[in-house]
């Protein structure tokens, strides 16, 4: 590769890495009120860096949550405009005792950088920023028009950025979006994600009495909110992981035979996946579907937590008056959050036993997405990735959800190129999150080459 920007990136890689470590030391946990100041600090650091490298109109945009970071450079006449997206917020770090090193003190081990947010998504955001710096430093300009929009609420639903994008501000007028918040299918294998599951995240609350009651005096007569909640949850899925909500599967658009054939050709070892990535004695899921179909193209229903009652040391014989469960559903193309939530709410209210009050609340939602692979920006991405990685690109879907992809498409008419550089075993959202350092350096080079290719 002869790109002068890539030569600059390689020469300055040690500095880029040190800068990333400094960003990772900021505990920008979006869901914890005590870290609100840290989230703003991370946003300010990113804004300052974008301004330093030559981006213009840099500012923070206030939202109902943490601020957005905006910047642009719009001097490439006649060239397309890319909207580069990422997020600076991170997940909480618990359980802390499972981390081998402190989550906000980056540590290098075995070619990886360990820290909360290293892969999701600060490392990938920094790769984008450093690609822009390399292009600006090497050539004094960018090959196409660039807008940057970074958010601080991705891990808690992205309400702020969703409202901003829905308002269709002129600052976001773009031809396509570049999102680096996904992963390679396997080490060294250039990958573009072209499908995402959507999601609805809910709270299911049962109230069974006016106050907590003594189980000796009232047990056998008073309803128990936790038992009732468990009974409701048990009726949401059967033993084969089939969701029992009526009509829940009706609108699903299945993957094409060509897509299924492509998935079968991917280098996937189910036993390695079970032992190394999942770490379970067995895998579960709907019968008749492969692991990739279950995780990429089938909906799910999961329970994430059941707070309440007595959980302290010792014993307290209480019949709890209230029990709450955090329940989410991943949605696939053809499904909509509004209809899926309505079906779920109606079913829960129908199966709830008499004598208790049940409330189903929607916390956040996002649409599923499916990207056409024949658009010119996907083609530009495959050319760039082949040049940097020396291999043909594979197209995959992700079981995860990035709601902003649907927002960009629906409100801005901008298709997304999901070019991520994480790995399946990066432990995102878990202890010992990591980012493979080679992927960081090649990620910078991939973004450089992609922006150059997309300008042609």
N, C-alpha and C positions, 0 to 999 in steps of 0.2 A: 504494500500500500504506500502510495506516494504522498498522501495528504499531509500537508504541513501542520494541520491541526492535530493529527494523530501523533506526529513527531513531538509536538509541544506537550501533549498529554503524557506521553511516555517519559519525557524528560522531567516533568513536574509531578509525576505520580507520588513520590514520597510526601511532598507537601499536601497533595490532595488527600492522602490517607490521614495525615495529622489533622487536617481540617475536619474530616469526617469524625474522627475520634472526639474532637472538641464538641461537635454537634451532638454526638451520642451521649455526652456527659450531662446534657440538659434533660432532666426527668419530666418530659412533656407528656404526662399521663392525662389524657383528656377527660377521663371519667371521674377523676378525683378532684374535688373542690380545692384541696390544699395544694394542687399543682397548677392552678390557673395561671399564676405568675410565671411558672416555668414554660407553659405553652406560649404565652406572649413573648417570653425571652427567645424561644426557638424561632418564632415568626420574625422577630426583629433581627436575629442573626442572619436568617435567610434573605430578608429584605436588604440588609446591609451588603451582603455578598453579591446579590444580583445587581445592585447599584454599582458596586466596585468594579465588576467585570464589564460594565458598559451598557447594561440594560437601562431602559428609560421608563418614565412614569411609574416608578417603583413606589408602592404604598401598601399599607395595611387597610383592609376593608373590614369594618366591624360587622359582626353578625350576632344572632341570638346566642351563639356559643363563643368559640375561640376565633380570633381574626383570620381572614384570608390574606394571603400574600399575592399581590399582583405586580407584574412587570411586563414590558413589551419592548420590541425593537421592530419597527415597521418601515424599513427603508429599502426593501427588495422589490422594486417596482415590477409588476407583471408576474411575480412569483406567488405561489400559494402561501397561506397563513396556517401555521400549526399552533394549537393550544396544548402546551405541555403541562401535565397535571401530576401531582403527587400529594402526599400528606406527611406532615411533620409530627403528628401526635402518635403516641404509642400505647400499647396495652399495659395494664398493671403487671407487677413483677411476681406476685405470689404464685406458688409457695417459695419464699426466699431461700429456705434451707436446701432446695434442690439445685440452686445455682452453684457452679464450681468457682466462679469469680463474681464480683459484684456487678449487678446488671447495668449500672450506669458508670462503670469504670472499664472501658473497652480493653479486651485482652486478646492477643494473637496466639493461637494454638493450631498447629497442624495445617497452616495455610488458610485459616479461617479467622474472622474477627467476631468475637463474642461480645454481645451487648444487647440490651433491649432496644429494638428499633433498627438494628443493624441491617436486616433484610426487609423489614416491614415498618417503615418504608424509607427511613432516612438515608440508608446506603444507596438506594435506587434513585432517590431525589437528588442526592449529591452527585451521582453519576450524570444526571441530566444537566445540572448546573455546571459541572466541570467540562462537559462537552461544549456547552455554550461558551465558557471561558476560553477553551482551547481554540475554537473557531474565531472568536473575536481577537484573541491575542495573535494568532497566526496570520490572519488575513485582514484584520481591521473591520470586518463586517460579518454578517451572517448570510448563508446562501439563500434563505427564504425569510419570510416574515414570521416572527415568533411572539406569541403571548405566553406568559407563565401564570398559572393559577395553582397555588398550594393551599391546602386546608388543614385545620387542626381539630376536626371533629369526625374524621373518617371512622375511627374506632367506636364512636358512640352514635352512629346513624347518619351523620352528615347533613343535619337539618339546615344549618346555615348556608352551606354552599348550594344545596338544592334550591332554596328560596332565591338565592342570588342568580343562579343559572336560569331559573324559571322566569325571572324578570326580563330575560333577554337583553342585557345591557350591551351597548355597542362595543364595549371593551372586550367582549368575548366573541365577536364575529370572526369565525375561522372556517377553514376548509376541512380540517380534520384535527383529531386530538391524538397526542402521544401519551400513553399511560405506562409507567414502569412501576407496577405493583403486583406483578405476577412472577412466574417461575419457569425455569427450563424443565422439560419433562425428565431429563437425565443429565448428569454432568457432561459438559462439552457439546450438548446437542442444542443448536439454536432453535428457539421455540417461539411461536406466536400463538397467543390465546385468542380464539375467535368466538368463544361462547362462555357465558357466565350464568350461574343460577341466580335468581332473585331471592328475596327473603321477606318474611314478615316475622317480627319479633314481638311477642305478646307477654302479658301477665295474666295469669288465671288465679282469681282469688275466691276462696270459699269462706263464708261466715256462717258459723253454726250456732252461736249463742251470744248473749249480750256481753259476757265476760268469760275469762278462763275459769274452769270449775275443778273442784276436788274430785279425783277419779274414784275415791272410796265412797263419797256421798252421792255422786251423780253417775258414776260409771254403770252402763247398762241401760240408762234411760236418756242421757244427754247425747246428742250427736257429736262426733269428734271431727273437727274440720280437717285434720290431717288424713284420717281414714277415708273421709269422703273425697278429698282431693286425690288420694291414691287410687280410689275406685274409678274416678273420672279419667285419670291419666291411663289407667290400664285398659280403658275402652277406646283409646285413640288409635292404637295399633294392635295387630294380632301377633302371634308368635313367629310369623314369617316376615315381620317388618312391613306388612301391608297396612297402609293408612285406612282406617275404617270410616272416615268422614264421607258421607254420601256425595257422589258427583265430584269428588276432589280431583280425580284423574281425567275427567271428561275432555278437557281442552288441550291436553298435552300434544305437542308436535314432536314426533319421534325423530331421532337422527336418521339421515338417509342411509341406504345400503352402502354407498360409497364412503361415507364418513365412518360407519361401523367397520368397514374393511380396513380403512386407514388406521383406526385405533388398534385393530388386531395386529397390525404390523409394527407397532411401537415396542421398544425394548422394555417389557414389563415382566417382572418376576413376582407372582402373587405371594409366594411364600416369603420372599425377602420383604415385601411390602407389609405382610402380616407381622413378621418378627421385628423388623427394624423400624418401620415408620409407625405402625399402630401399636405394636408391643402387646398384643392380646393372644389368647390361646386359640381363638377362632375368629373368623370374619362373619359378619351378619349381613342381611340384606334380602331384597326380594329375589325369590327363586326365578331362574330363567334369564337373569341379567348378569353380565360380567361386572367386575369391580369398576371398570371405567364407566360403564353405563349407569351403574348405581350412583357413582359420585359425580358424574357430569351431566346425565340426561334424565335422571329420575328425581322426583321430589322426596323430601325427607321431613320427619317430625322428630324433634329432639327436646328433651327437658334439660335445662342448664343449671337449675338450682331451686331448692325449696327452703327458703328462709322461714324462721318462725319457731314457735313452741319453745321447749326447754332443751338446750344443747350443752349446758355447762357441766362441770364435774359433779359427781355424785348423783342424787336422785331428787326429782321433784314430780310428784304424781299429779300432773295437771292434764286436764282435757282442754286443749287449746280452742279458743273461740274463733281463731282466724288462721288460715293457711294459704300461702301464695306459692305459685310455681312460675318460673320463667320458662316459656315454651316458644320455640321458633320452628318455622317451616321454610325449607329451601324450595324455591319454585323453578320450573324449567320453562323453555319457550312454549308459548301458547297459554300459559297461566298468567293471571293478573293478581297483584296483591289484594285489591279491593274484593274481588269475588272469592278468593281463597280465604280471606279473613271472615267474610260473611258466612261462608259454608261452615267454617270451624266454629264460629261463635254460635250459630244456630244449633249445631250438633251438640256442643257442650251444654247449652241451656236445655236441650231435649233430654240428655242422659243424666243430668243432675238429679239426685234423689229429692223427694219432697222434704220440706223441713229445713232447708238450708238456702242461703242466698249466694248466688254465683255471679261474679262479674268478670267479663273478658275484655281486657284493654289492649289496644294496639299501641306499641311503643315506637316502632319504626318499620319502614317498608322500602323495598326496592324492586324494580322490575328485572326480569331475566333479560339477557341480551344475546343476540346472535349476529355476528359480523360476516358480511359477504367477503369471500377471499379473492374475488376478481376485481376489487377496486384498485386504482393505481397506487394508493399509498401502502396497501398490503404488499403489492408487487415490488414497490421500492424497498420495503422492509426486508423482503426475502433476498433481494440482491445484496443489500448491505450486510445482512447477517452471514450470507454465504462468503462474502469477501473477508469478513473478520474472523469467522469461526472455521471456515474451510469445509463446511458441510451443508447439505440441503436442509432447509427449514422444515420442521414438522408443525402441523396445525393441531391444536388441542382445544378442549374446553376446560374450564375450571369449575370445581364444585363450589367455590366461594362466590361471594357477591361483591361487586363494586357498583353501587347504585348510580354513581355519577356517569357511568357509561351510557345508561339509558337516558339520563337527563341531557347529556350532550347531544345524543341522537334526536331525542324528542323535541327539545327546545331550540337547539342551535343548528340542527341538520348536519352535525359533524360526526362522521363515523370515527370510531376509535381504533388506533393501532396499539394493541396491548403487548408491548415488548418488554418483558420482565427478565430479570437475571438472578432470581433466587433459585433455591434448590428444594426438592420435596422434603429433605431432612433438615431444613434450616430452623426448625422448632419455633416458628412464628407463633405468638400468643402463648408460648410455653417457656419453662426455664431453659437457660442456655441457648437462647436464640443466637444465630450466627449468620454471617455473610461470607461466602467464599471469596477470598481476596482476588483470585484470578477473574472471577465474574465481575468484580468491581472494575478492574482495569479494562477488561474486554467490553463491559457494559458502556463505559465512557466512549470507547472506540466505535462501538455499534451505533450509539446515538449520533456521533459525529458523521459517520458514513450514511446513516439513514437520512439525516437532514440534508446532506449533500445530494443524495439520490432523489429525495422527494422534491427537490427544487428543479429537477430536470423535466 
